[in-house]
Amino acid sequence: MTVIDPELLTFEYRLQYRGVPGMEHVPRDYPMRWEVTVNAAGLNGAGGAEGEMVQVGHAVVRVVPKAGMINLFITTDSADAEMAHIAQMLTTERPDLVTEYLQDRGDLMIVSALEILPEYRGDRMGYTILHAILETVGRSVDLVVVHAVPATSEDSPAEGTPEYEQATSTLKAYWQDFGFDEAAGEYMAFAKKRILE
C-alpha cells in the first residue's frame, strides 16, 4: 500500500448534460451523472516519475436535484436499473427518508461507483475521496445512497456465494464507519448534514 497525503490528490470532474438543469426537464433526464478521476503526483512513493500524475481511483455519482419534488419512478426507464432499484427502495421501503430529507426541495446523491486502485487502498482513501466529492458537486445534497455490494467485474465473486456475502458485509462495515446507516437490503444511506457538521 502506498500512502498518499490527501493534499496531493487532484480531482477531475466530468459532467455531460443536455440542456440547462432544471425542473422543466423530462424527469428521466434529470439526474446529473458526474465522473470523477482521482490522481496524485508521482512524488514521495506515489508511484511514477517525479511530477508525473498517476491515477489513484475513480468514482461515479449521480445527483438528482430537488428529488423530493419529482416522482422518482419517472426518473427511471428500462435502461436504468440502478435508478429504478433506488426509486423502489426510497418510495416503497424507506419513504421516511424521502419525507425527512428530500421532501423540502432536497437533493439526492447516489454513489454508483467508487474504486480505489489496489496499490492505493487503505488509510481511508475511499472516505477522503467521497468527502471531497461531497464538498464539491455534493454541496447541496441532503441524502446520499450507496449500494454496498462488490463491483461487477470478472474478478468479483458471484452473487449468492459465501465470498460475495463476505465482500458485501465488509463493504457495509466500511461505509457504516463513514457514517452510513442501513436503509433496506444492501442499500445504505446518510444525511449529509450529520457527516459534515
C-alpha beads as a LAMMPS data file, in Angstrom:
LAMMPS data file: protein, C-alpha beads

197 atoms
196 bonds

1 atom types
1 bond types

-500.0 500.0 xlo xhi
-500.0 500.0 ylo yhi
-500.0 500.0 zlo zhi

Masses

1 110.0

Atoms # bond

1 1 1 0.000 0.000 0.000
2 1 1 1.224 3.451 -0.939
3 1 1 0.164 6.180 1.487
4 1 1 -0.659 9.483 -0.199
5 1 1 -1.179 12.795 1.526
6 1 1 -4.773 13.835 0.664
7 1 1 -3.495 17.347 -0.060
8 1 1 -1.583 15.914 -3.048
9 1 1 -4.705 14.471 -4.688
10 1 1 -6.096 16.090 -7.817
11 1 1 -9.767 15.591 -8.678
12 1 1 -11.001 15.842 -12.254
13 1 1 -14.792 16.183 -12.547
14 1 1 -16.683 15.494 -15.746
15 1 1 -20.366 16.161 -16.359
16 1 1 -22.131 15.860 -19.678
17 1 1 -25.681 17.186 -19.538
18 1 1 -28.157 18.004 -22.286
19 1 1 -29.728 21.418 -21.825
20 1 1 -29.861 23.561 -18.705
21 1 1 -30.550 21.594 -15.481
22 1 1 -33.953 22.354 -14.007
23 1 1 -37.458 21.156 -13.241
24 1 1 -38.571 21.658 -16.855
25 1 1 -36.587 18.561 -17.926
26 1 1 -38.231 15.225 -18.527
27 1 1 -37.579 13.543 -15.160
28 1 1 -35.566 10.651 -16.642
29 1 1 -33.098 13.286 -17.939
30 1 1 -32.958 14.860 -14.508
31 1 1 -30.087 13.028 -12.735
32 1 1 -26.669 14.610 -13.285
33 1 1 -24.024 11.904 -13.764
34 1 1 -20.616 13.042 -12.546
35 1 1 -17.469 11.058 -13.343
36 1 1 -14.557 11.787 -11.022
37 1 1 -10.977 10.745 -11.706
38 1 1 -8.584 10.990 -8.768
39 1 1 -4.862 11.432 -9.443
40 1 1 -1.773 12.101 -7.371
41 1 1 1.628 13.474 -8.234
42 1 1 4.262 10.743 -8.584
43 1 1 6.182 12.007 -5.585
44 1 1 7.118 10.547 -2.180
45 1 1 6.183 6.978 -3.014
46 1 1 3.033 7.714 -5.010
47 1 1 4.419 5.793 -7.990
48 1 1 5.586 7.097 -11.350
49 1 1 8.292 9.625 -12.025
50 1 1 8.608 12.799 -10.003
51 1 1 5.923 15.253 -11.077
52 1 1 4.077 12.643 -13.164
53 1 1 0.403 12.175 -12.335
54 1 1 -0.779 8.669 -11.507
55 1 1 -4.387 7.567 -11.199
56 1 1 -5.414 6.611 -7.675
57 1 1 -9.114 5.976 -8.159
58 1 1 -12.349 6.696 -9.949
59 1 1 -15.907 7.447 -8.866
60 1 1 -19.301 7.920 -10.467
61 1 1 -22.019 9.777 -8.574
62 1 1 -25.442 10.929 -9.678
63 1 1 -27.143 13.984 -8.259
64 1 1 -30.932 14.247 -8.510
65 1 1 -31.819 17.894 -7.799
66 1 1 -34.972 18.505 -5.762
67 1 1 -35.597 14.762 -5.648
68 1 1 -38.472 15.154 -3.221
69 1 1 -40.409 17.298 -5.693
70 1 1 -40.461 14.734 -8.511
71 1 1 -41.813 11.240 -8.896
72 1 1 -38.651 9.158 -8.571
73 1 1 -40.228 6.306 -10.529
74 1 1 -40.500 8.597 -13.564
75 1 1 -36.749 9.247 -13.396
76 1 1 -36.214 5.622 -14.386
77 1 1 -36.660 3.665 -17.561
78 1 1 -35.849 0.127 -18.606
79 1 1 -32.251 1.085 -19.408
80 1 1 -31.519 2.462 -15.927
81 1 1 -31.847 -0.411 -13.474
82 1 1 -29.831 1.381 -10.767
83 1 1 -32.224 4.343 -10.601
84 1 1 -35.225 2.002 -10.737
85 1 1 -33.978 -0.009 -7.753
86 1 1 -33.160 3.093 -5.714
87 1 1 -36.534 4.690 -6.541
88 1 1 -38.240 1.472 -5.447
89 1 1 -36.273 1.356 -2.202
90 1 1 -36.927 5.016 -1.350
91 1 1 -40.607 5.082 -2.250
92 1 1 -41.770 1.682 -1.016
93 1 1 -39.312 0.517 1.646
94 1 1 -37.964 3.787 3.092
95 1 1 -40.386 6.620 2.318
96 1 1 -39.368 8.094 5.683
97 1 1 -36.016 9.077 4.133
98 1 1 -37.809 10.991 1.381
99 1 1 -40.130 12.684 3.883
100 1 1 -37.359 13.651 6.288
101 1 1 -34.558 14.665 3.910
102 1 1 -35.900 15.204 0.390
103 1 1 -39.449 16.491 0.634
104 1 1 -38.443 20.125 1.140
105 1 1 -36.586 20.530 -2.204
106 1 1 -33.764 18.222 -1.030
107 1 1 -31.154 16.860 -3.432
108 1 1 -30.275 13.162 -3.613
109 1 1 -26.825 11.765 -4.406
110 1 1 -26.296 8.188 -5.495
111 1 1 -22.782 6.753 -5.276
112 1 1 -22.821 4.497 -8.347
113 1 1 -19.149 3.523 -8.146
114 1 1 -16.128 4.348 -6.046
115 1 1 -12.988 2.394 -6.831
116 1 1 -9.506 2.818 -5.418
117 1 1 -6.725 1.085 -7.319
118 1 1 -5.360 -1.807 -5.196
119 1 1 -1.942 -0.260 -4.558
120 1 1 -3.572 2.848 -3.021
121 1 1 -6.204 1.179 -0.847
122 1 1 -6.080 1.675 2.877
123 1 1 -5.619 4.726 5.051
124 1 1 -9.310 5.608 4.455
125 1 1 -8.676 6.735 0.889
126 1 1 -12.323 5.996 -0.070
127 1 1 -13.517 8.267 2.744
128 1 1 -11.194 11.036 1.585
129 1 1 -12.474 10.787 -1.981
130 1 1 -16.164 10.678 -1.036
131 1 1 -15.708 13.601 1.358
132 1 1 -14.079 15.638 -1.430
133 1 1 -16.947 14.811 -3.799
134 1 1 -19.478 15.856 -1.155
135 1 1 -17.667 19.163 -0.689
136 1 1 -17.717 19.883 -4.436
137 1 1 -20.579 18.503 -6.556
138 1 1 -22.478 17.376 -3.458
139 1 1 -22.600 20.664 -1.562
140 1 1 -26.384 20.967 -1.814
141 1 1 -27.096 17.255 -1.346
142 1 1 -29.280 16.257 1.598
143 1 1 -29.315 12.451 1.296
144 1 1 -26.640 10.090 -0.025
145 1 1 -27.348 6.480 -1.011
146 1 1 -24.855 3.712 -1.761
147 1 1 -25.479 0.114 -2.825
148 1 1 -22.955 -1.758 -0.680
149 1 1 -22.166 -4.675 -2.994
150 1 1 -18.978 -5.705 -4.801
151 1 1 -18.359 -4.055 -8.150
152 1 1 -19.302 -6.151 -11.141
153 1 1 -16.165 -7.391 -12.865
154 1 1 -14.620 -10.665 -13.926
155 1 1 -12.625 -10.766 -10.665
156 1 1 -15.688 -10.194 -8.458
157 1 1 -17.298 -13.070 -6.567
158 1 1 -20.554 -14.402 -7.978
159 1 1 -23.740 -13.209 -6.292
160 1 1 -25.025 -15.651 -3.693
161 1 1 -21.624 -17.195 -2.949
162 1 1 -20.047 -17.022 0.526
163 1 1 -17.322 -14.788 -0.951
164 1 1 -19.960 -12.362 -2.237
165 1 1 -21.698 -12.272 1.137
166 1 1 -18.362 -11.659 2.897
167 1 1 -17.465 -8.841 0.478
168 1 1 -20.904 -7.254 0.977
169 1 1 -20.564 -7.474 4.744
170 1 1 -17.105 -5.865 4.574
171 1 1 -18.406 -3.032 2.376
172 1 1 -21.333 -2.387 4.711
173 1 1 -18.979 -2.162 7.692
174 1 1 -16.685 0.169 5.733
175 1 1 -19.483 2.582 4.812
176 1 1 -21.061 2.332 8.254
177 1 1 -17.776 3.570 9.700
178 1 1 -18.010 6.586 7.358
179 1 1 -21.480 7.367 8.730
180 1 1 -23.945 5.466 6.558
181 1 1 -26.855 3.583 8.148
182 1 1 -28.585 0.553 6.709
183 1 1 -31.550 1.669 4.607
184 1 1 -33.006 -1.510 3.098
185 1 1 -31.359 -4.722 1.962
186 1 1 -27.888 -3.853 0.683
187 1 1 -28.640 -0.130 0.404
188 1 1 -27.152 2.309 2.880
189 1 1 -27.927 5.999 3.335
190 1 1 -26.928 9.018 5.352
191 1 1 -27.992 12.592 5.765
192 1 1 -25.075 14.743 4.659
193 1 1 -25.633 17.337 7.365
194 1 1 -24.875 14.706 10.028
195 1 1 -21.493 13.887 8.489
196 1 1 -20.150 17.324 7.615
197 1 1 -21.212 19.314 10.682

Bonds

1 1 1 2
2 1 2 3
3 1 3 4
4 1 4 5
5 1 5 6
6 1 6 7
7 1 7 8
8 1 8 9
9 1 9 10
10 1 10 11
11 1 11 12
12 1 12 13
13 1 13 14
14 1 14 15
15 1 15 16
16 1 16 17
17 1 17 18
18 1 18 19
19 1 19 20
20 1 20 21
21 1 21 22
22 1 22 23
23 1 23 24
24 1 24 25
25 1 25 26
26 1 26 27
27 1 27 28
28 1 28 29
29 1 29 30
30 1 30 31
31 1 31 32
32 1 32 33
33 1 33 34
34 1 34 35
35 1 35 36
36 1 36 37
37 1 37 38
38 1 38 39
39 1 39 40
40 1 40 41
41 1 41 42
42 1 42 43
43 1 43 44
44 1 44 45
45 1 45 46
46 1 46 47
47 1 47 48
48 1 48 49
49 1 49 50
50 1 50 51
51 1 51 52
52 1 52 53
53 1 53 54
54 1 54 55
55 1 55 56
56 1 56 57
57 1 57 58
58 1 58 59
59 1 59 60
60 1 60 61
61 1 61 62
62 1 62 63
63 1 63 64
64 1 64 65
65 1 65 66
66 1 66 67
67 1 67 68
68 1 68 69
69 1 69 70
70 1 70 71
71 1 71 72
72 1 72 73
73 1 73 74
74 1 74 75
75 1 75 76
76 1 76 77
77 1 77 78
78 1 78 79
79 1 79 80
80 1 80 81
81 1 81 82
82 1 82 83
83 1 83 84
84 1 84 85
85 1 85 86
86 1 86 87
87 1 87 88
88 1 88 89
89 1 89 90
90 1 90 91
91 1 91 92
92 1 92 93
93 1 93 94
94 1 94 95
95 1 95 96
96 1 96 97
97 1 97 98
98 1 98 99
99 1 99 100
100 1 100 101
101 1 101 102
102 1 102 103
103 1 103 104
104 1 104 105
105 1 105 106
106 1 106 107
107 1 107 108
108 1 108 109
109 1 109 110
110 1 110 111
111 1 111 112
112 1 112 113
113 1 113 114
114 1 114 115
115 1 115 116
116 1 116 117
117 1 117 118
118 1 118 119
119 1 119 120
120 1 120 121
121 1 121 122
122 1 122 123
123 1 123 124
124 1 124 125
125 1 125 126
126 1 126 127
127 1 127 128
128 1 128 129
129 1 129 130
130 1 130 131
131 1 131 132
132 1 132 133
133 1 133 134
134 1 134 135
135 1 135 136
136 1 136 137
137 1 137 138
138 1 138 139
139 1 139 140
140 1 140 141
141 1 141 142
142 1 142 143
143 1 143 144
144 1 144 145
145 1 145 146
146 1 146 147
147 1 147 148
148 1 148 149
149 1 149 150
150 1 150 151
151 1 151 152
152 1 152 153
153 1 153 154
154 1 154 155
155 1 155 156
156 1 156 157
157 1 157 158
158 1 158 159
159 1 159 160
160 1 160 161
161 1 161 162
162 1 162 163
163 1 163 164
164 1 164 165
165 1 165 166
166 1 166 167
167 1 167 168
168 1 168 169
169 1 169 170
170 1 170 171
171 1 171 172
172 1 172 173
173 1 173 174
174 1 174 175
175 1 175 176
176 1 176 177
177 1 177 178
178 1 178 179
179 1 179 180
180 1 180 181
181 1 181 182
182 1 182 183
183 1 183 184
184 1 184 185
185 1 185 186
186 1 186 187
187 1 187 188
188 1 188 189
189 1 189 190
190 1 190 191
191 1 191 192
192 1 192 193
193 1 193 194
194 1 194 195
195 1 195 196
196 1 196 197
